[in-house]
Amino acid sequence: MSAAPTAEAITRVWREESARVVGALTRVTRDLALAEEVAQDALVAALEEWPRTGVPSRPGAWLMTTAKNRAFNALKRSQFVDAHHSAHPPSEQEKSVSPTDELDARLDEDVSDDVLKLLFTACHPTLSREVRVTLTLRLVAGLTTAEIARAFLTTEPTIAQRVVRARRTLSDAGLPFEVPQGEALGARLSSVLEVVYLVFNEGYSASAGDDVLRPALVDEALRLSSLLVALAPDEPEVHGLFALLSLQASRFATRVDANGEPVLLADQDRSKWDAAAIARGLSALDRAGDAQGPYVLQASIAACHARARDVASTDWTRIAQLYGALKALVPSSVIELNRAVAVSRASGAAAGLALLDALQAGGELERYHFLPAARGELLERLGRHDEARAAFELAASLAENARQRERLTARAAKLTRGA
C-alpha cells in the first residue's frame, strides 16, 4: 500500500480506536498520562511500520497490543526503580506475581464502557470548562490540536497549554477512573453532554480535511448519547441531546452528493432522510417534556425541519423564536448567525442581512467562514451579485475543509460581474 492511503487508514483507525485504547489502559494502569503517552507511541509505531507491512486485518487490536507492551515496559522500569530504592526488596514469591501479568489479565476483563469512564474522568469539575472540553475532544474523539483549535476558534498553542494543564491536574488529583453516581454525576453531566455534542458536530461537518463527513465520530457520539440516556433517564437535557443528534443524523445520507460534495439543507432529498432516526428523535424530544434547556431547544429546531415537507413549508418563524430563546440561555455569535438565517426565511433576505451585517461589524466571527457564506446567500437573493461574489470568495479563503472551499469558490465563479 502506498504512503498516502496508509496514512489515511492510520488516521481513520486512530479516530475510531484511540479512545478505546486510552480508556482500557487508563482503567488498568490508573494513569491517564501514561495511557495517552503509550497510545501515542503506538500511533507513531503504526506510522513507521504500516507503510512497509500494510494495515493489519485488526488494526484496533494492533494498536491495543502495541500500546499495552509499551505500558508494560514503563511499569517494569518503575518496578525496578522502586525495588532498587526500597529498604525491603520484593520476595521471590512477590517477584513471581508480576504487576504486568495482572495488568494483562485486567485488559481482558468485561467492563461496562471504558470510553464512557474516560469521558467522565476528563470532565471532572476540578478542570475548567475549556480544559474539560479540550481534553475530551482529544481523548475521546482523537482530534488533533489544530482541529480542536479550529473548533474553539482559537490558537494551537492555547489548546496545547490546556492539554498540559489538564494532564497535570488529573495526575496530581489521583482521580478514580469511573462513572460517577448521585450528585457527582450531575456535577459533570452538562460538561459531558457538551463534549458529546461537539464530537457529533465534528463528524457531521468536519472542520478540516478533504471530507465533509466523519461517520465514525457521528456514530460514536450517538452511541455515547444513548449510554447517557440509560445512565440518567430523568434528565431532560440528556433526552434533548439524544433527540438532537438523532434528528440531525437522519439527514446524514443526503449531506453530500455522489461525488462527496456538500448538499445544502434546501437542496436535500427529504424522501431519503432516515425515518427511523426521525422517529427516535421525536420520541426522545417528547420524553424531555416542557424543559427549555439548550439541547431541548436545539432539538425542537431540528424537529421543525424534520416535520416539514420542504423548505417553503418549514415554520421559520418558530425556528427564529427558538434561536432567540437559545441565545438568551447561551449567548453566542454563532447562534445569532443561525437566527439571522431563520429570520431571512421568515421575514425576508433584507431583515436577515441586517442581522448578519451587525455580526460582521462586531468582529467576533471574522475567521468563521459560515458568516460570509451566509451573507453571500442573502446578497445573491437580493440581486447584489458583486457583493455576493466577494462574500463567497472571502468564505472560501477562510474555509479549512477542502470540499466546502471548493463549493464556495464555485458559487463565487457563477456570479459574474453585473449579472
GIKACOR-V114828 format. One record per residue. N is the residue number from 1. RES is the residue in three letters. OMEGA is omega in radians with two decimals (NA if undefined). NEAR is the number of other C-alpha atoms within 10 Angstrom. Layout:
N/RES/OMEGA/NEAR
N/RES/OMEGA/NEAR
This chain:
1/MET/-3.13/12
2/SER/-3.02/10
3/ALA/-3.06/13
4/ALA/3.10/10
5/PRO/3.12/12
6/THR/3.12/18
7/ALA/3.10/17
8/GLU/3.14/11
9/ALA/3.13/16
10/ILE/3.11/20
11/THR/-3.13/15
12/ARG/-3.14/15
13/VAL/3.13/19
14/TRP/3.11/24
15/ARG/-3.00/21
16/GLU/-2.94/20
17/GLU/-2.99/20
18/SER/-3.12/27
19/ALA/3.12/25
20/ARG/3.12/20
21/VAL/-3.13/26
22/VAL/-3.14/28
23/GLY/-3.13/27
24/ALA/-3.12/25
25/LEU/3.06/27
26/THR/3.12/22
27/ARG/-3.02/22
28/VAL/3.13/18
29/THR/-3.06/21
30/ARG/-3.10/17
31/ASP/-3.10/20
32/LEU/-3.12/23
33/ALA/3.11/18
34/LEU/-3.12/21
35/ALA/3.14/24
36/GLU/-3.13/23
37/GLU/-3.11/16
38/VAL/3.05/25
39/ALA/3.08/26
40/GLN/3.08/17
41/ASP/3.11/17
42/ALA/3.09/24
43/LEU/3.11/20
44/VAL/3.11/12
45/ALA/3.11/14
46/ALA/3.13/24
47/LEU/3.14/16
48/GLU/-2.97/11
49/GLU/-3.01/12
50/TRP/3.06/19
51/PRO/3.13/17
52/ARG/-2.99/13
53/THR/-3.08/10
54/GLY/-3.14/14
55/VAL/-3.14/19
56/PRO/3.12/12
57/SER/3.08/8
58/ARG/-3.03/9
59/PRO/3.11/17
60/GLY/3.11/17
61/ALA/3.10/13
62/TRP/3.13/15
63/LEU/-3.13/25
64/MET/-3.12/22
65/THR/-3.13/16
66/THR/3.13/19
67/ALA/3.13/26
68/LYS/-3.14/24
69/ASN/3.11/16
70/ARG/3.07/19
71/ALA/3.10/23
72/PHE/-3.13/19
73/ASN/3.13/14
74/ALA/3.14/15
75/LEU/3.11/17
76/LYS/3.11/15
77/ARG/3.13/12
78/SER/3.13/12
79/GLN/-3.14/15
80/PHE/-3.14/12
81/VAL/3.13/11
82/ASP/-3.13/13
83/ALA/-3.10/13
84/HIS/-3.08/12
85/HIS/-3.09/9
86/SER/3.07/10
87/ALA/-3.14/8
88/HIS/-3.14/8
89/PRO/-3.11/12
90/PRO/3.10/14
91/SER/3.11/8
92/GLU/3.12/8
93/GLN/3.12/8
94/GLU/3.13/10
95/LYS/-3.08/10
96/SER/3.09/10
97/VAL/-3.07/10
98/SER/3.04/12
99/PRO/3.14/16
100/THR/3.05/20
101/ASP/3.10/11
102/GLU/3.13/11
103/LEU/-3.14/18
104/ASP/3.14/16
105/ALA/-3.09/11
106/ARG/3.08/16
107/LEU/-3.12/16
108/ASP/-3.14/9
109/GLU/3.05/10
110/ASP/-3.11/7
111/VAL/-3.09/10
112/SER/3.10/9
113/ASP/-3.13/15
114/ASP/-3.11/20
115/VAL/3.11/21
116/LEU/3.08/23
117/LYS/3.10/20
118/LEU/3.13/24
119/LEU/-3.12/29
120/PHE/3.09/21
121/THR/-3.13/25
122/ALA/-3.13/30
123/CYS/-3.14/27
124/HIS/-3.08/23
125/PRO/3.05/14
126/THR/3.10/14
127/LEU/3.05/18
128/SER/-3.13/15
129/ARG/-3.09/13
130/GLU/-3.13/13
131/VAL/3.12/22
132/ARG/-3.10/26
133/VAL/-3.13/26
134/THR/-3.09/25
135/LEU/-3.09/29
136/THR/3.06/26
137/LEU/3.13/25
138/ARG/-3.03/21
139/LEU/-3.03/24
140/VAL/-3.09/27
141/ALA/-3.13/26
142/GLY/-3.14/23
143/LEU/3.09/21
144/THR/3.09/15
145/THR/-3.13/20
146/ALA/-3.13/17
147/GLU/3.11/21
148/ILE/3.11/24
149/ALA/3.12/18
150/ARG/3.12/17
151/ALA/-3.14/17
152/PHE/-3.05/14
153/LEU/3.14/14
154/THR/-3.03/13
155/THR/3.12/13
156/GLU/3.10/17
157/PRO/3.11/12
158/THR/3.14/11
159/ILE/3.14/23
160/ALA/3.12/18
161/GLN/3.11/11
162/ARG/-3.13/20
163/VAL/3.13/21
164/VAL/3.13/13
165/ARG/-3.11/16
166/ALA/3.13/23
167/ARG/-3.09/20
168/ARG/-3.12/12
169/THR/-3.13/14
170/LEU/3.12/19
171/SER/-3.12/15
172/ASP/-3.07/9
173/ALA/-3.12/10
174/GLY/-3.02/11
175/LEU/3.10/16
176/PRO/3.11/14
177/PHE/-3.01/22
178/GLU/2.93/15
179/VAL/-3.06/18
180/PRO/3.14/17
181/GLN/3.03/11
182/GLY/-3.10/8
183/GLU/3.14/9
184/ALA/3.09/12
185/LEU/-3.14/16
186/GLY/-3.11/13
187/ALA/-3.09/15
188/ARG/-2.96/20
189/LEU/-3.09/21
190/SER/3.11/13
191/SER/3.12/23
192/VAL/3.11/26
193/LEU/-3.13/23
194/GLU/-3.11/16
195/VAL/3.11/23
196/VAL/3.11/28
197/TYR/3.13/22
198/LEU/3.07/21
199/VAL/3.11/27
200/PHE/-3.11/26
201/ASN/3.13/20
202/GLU/3.08/24
203/GLY/-3.08/22
204/TYR/3.12/23
205/SER/-3.02/18
206/ALA/-3.09/24
207/SER/-3.10/22
208/ALA/3.11/18
209/GLY/-3.06/13
210/ASP/-3.07/14
211/ASP/3.09/18
212/VAL/-3.02/23
213/LEU/2.99/22
214/ARG/-3.02/17
215/PRO/-3.10/18
216/ALA/3.14/19
217/LEU/3.08/24
218/VAL/-3.14/26
219/ASP/-3.12/18
220/GLU/3.11/20
221/ALA/3.10/26
222/LEU/3.13/23
223/ARG/-3.13/14
224/LEU/-3.14/20
225/SER/3.10/26
226/SER/3.07/17
227/LEU/3.14/16
228/LEU/3.08/21
229/VAL/3.12/19
230/ALA/-3.09/11
231/LEU/-3.07/14
232/ALA/-3.03/17
233/PRO/-3.12/14
234/ASP/-3.11/12
235/GLU/-3.12/16
236/PRO/-3.08/22
237/GLU/3.05/27
238/VAL/3.07/30
239/HIS/3.10/29
240/GLY/3.13/32
241/LEU/3.13/31
242/PHE/3.10/33
243/ALA/-3.12/34
244/LEU/-3.10/28
245/LEU/3.14/29
246/SER/-3.13/27
247/LEU/3.10/30
248/GLN/-3.12/24
249/ALA/3.14/23
250/SER/-3.13/22
251/ARG/-2.93/23
252/PHE/-3.07/17
253/ALA/-3.11/14
254/THR/-3.07/21
255/ARG/3.11/22
256/VAL/3.11/18
257/ASP/-3.08/11
258/ALA/3.14/7
259/ASN/-3.13/6
260/GLY/3.14/13
261/GLU/-3.13/16
262/PRO/3.11/20
263/VAL/-3.13/16
264/LEU/-3.12/10
265/LEU/-3.09/14
266/ALA/-3.07/10
267/ASP/-3.10/11
268/GLN/3.09/19
269/ASP/-3.03/14
270/ARG/3.09/19
271/SER/3.14/10
272/LYS/3.04/12
273/TRP/-3.06/20
274/ASP/-3.09/19
275/ALA/-3.13/15
276/ALA/3.12/12
277/ALA/3.09/18
278/ILE/3.14/24
279/ALA/3.10/16
280/ARG/-3.12/18
281/GLY/3.14/29
282/LEU/3.10/24
283/SER/3.11/14
284/ALA/3.12/24
285/LEU/3.07/28
286/ASP/-3.13/16
287/ARG/3.10/19
288/ALA/3.09/24
289/GLY/-3.08/13
290/ASP/-3.13/10
291/ALA/-3.10/15
292/GLN/3.09/18
293/GLY/-3.08/19
294/PRO/-3.09/20
295/TYR/3.07/26
296/VAL/3.11/27
297/LEU/3.13/24
298/GLN/3.08/22
299/ALA/3.10/28
300/SER/3.07/25
301/ILE/3.12/21
302/ALA/3.13/21
303/ALA/3.09/20
304/CYS/3.10/16
305/HIS/-3.07/21
306/ALA/-3.09/23
307/ARG/-3.06/13
308/ALA/3.11/13
309/ARG/-3.11/11
310/ASP/-3.10/15
311/VAL/-3.06/15
312/ALA/-3.09/11
313/SER/3.13/11
314/THR/-3.14/17
315/ASP/-3.06/17
316/TRP/3.09/22
317/THR/3.10/16
318/ARG/3.14/16
319/ILE/3.11/26
320/ALA/3.11/23
321/GLN/3.13/15
322/LEU/3.08/21
323/TYR/3.08/25
324/GLY/3.10/19
325/ALA/3.12/17
326/LEU/3.13/22
327/LYS/3.11/17
328/ALA/3.12/12
329/LEU/-3.06/13
330/VAL/-3.13/12
331/PRO/-3.06/12
332/SER/3.08/12
333/SER/3.11/18
334/VAL/3.08/16
335/ILE/3.11/15
336/GLU/3.07/19
337/LEU/3.13/24
338/ASN/3.09/20
339/ARG/3.14/25
340/ALA/3.11/27
341/VAL/3.10/25
342/ALA/3.11/23
343/VAL/-3.14/24
344/SER/3.11/22
345/ARG/-3.08/21
346/ALA/-2.99/19
347/SER/3.10/15
348/GLY/-3.08/15
349/ALA/-3.10/21
350/ALA/3.14/15
351/ALA/3.11/16
352/GLY/-3.12/23
353/LEU/3.11/23
354/ALA/3.11/14
355/LEU/3.12/19
356/LEU/3.12/25
357/ASP/3.09/14
358/ALA/3.08/11
359/LEU/-3.14/19
360/GLN/3.13/17
361/ALA/3.13/11
362/GLY/3.04/11
363/GLY/-3.09/11
364/GLU/-3.10/13
365/LEU/-3.05/17
366/GLU/3.11/16
367/ARG/-3.06/17
368/TYR/-2.94/17
369/HIS/-3.14/22
370/PHE/3.13/20
371/LEU/3.09/23
372/PRO/3.08/25
373/ALA/3.11/24
374/ALA/3.09/22
375/ARG/3.12/29
376/GLY/3.11/28
377/GLU/-3.07/19
378/LEU/3.10/24
379/LEU/3.10/20
380/GLU/3.12/18
381/ARG/-3.14/14
382/LEU/3.12/14
383/GLY/-3.13/12
384/ARG/-2.91/16
385/HIS/3.13/22
386/ASP/3.13/17
387/GLU/3.13/17
388/ALA/3.14/25
389/ARG/3.12/27
390/ALA/3.14/17
391/ALA/3.12/24
392/PHE/3.11/29
393/GLU/3.09/22
394/LEU/3.14/20
395/ALA/3.13/27
396/ALA/-3.13/26
397/SER/-3.12/14
398/LEU/-3.06/18
399/ALA/3.10/20
400/GLU/-3.12/19
401/ASN/-3.03/17
402/ALA/-3.12/17
403/ARG/3.12/21
404/GLN/3.14/27
405/ARG/3.13/20
406/GLU/-3.13/15
407/ARG/-3.13/16
408/LEU/3.09/22
409/THR/3.11/18
410/ALA/3.10/15
411/ARG/3.14/18
412/ALA/-3.09/23
413/ALA/-3.12/13
414/LYS/-3.08/11
415/LEU/3.13/18
416/THR/-3.11/10
417/ARG/3.08/11
418/GLY/-3.11/8
419/ALA/NA/9
